[in-house]
Amino acid sequence: QVQLVESGGGLVQPGGSLRLSCRASRTFDRYTMYWYRQAPGKQREFIAYIADSNNTNYADSVKGRFTISRDNAKITVYLQMSSLKPEDTAVYSCYGMGNWGKGTLVTVSS
């Protein structure tokens, strides 16, 4: 079973930036990797994916502010988040190869 471990969450002020990382326990070159988030009291929401071809797709709510990328050599997928808003507050989880990470909490507040 593949393990995915997220990191990089924390408290940030509105308008700030954070970079999340998700490291896999084995190579994922051929797989599409995803980021999702779940805000308190809400359903899990798709944020972005990056295919093995490096094609990407984003939810409208984060388009232009978030960037997903991958480093296959480091078996890590990243989510660069900019212009953060209070409504971006959520637990961010990565998904791939049929497995979920446990998530990392991002809190956007002044």
Secondary structure, DSSP 4 states (H G I P E B T S, - for coil): ---EEEE--EEE-TT--EEEEEEESS--TTS-EEEEEE-TTS--EEEEEE-TT--EEE-TTTTTTEEEEEEGGGTEEEEEE-S--GGG-EEEEEEETTEE---EEEEE--
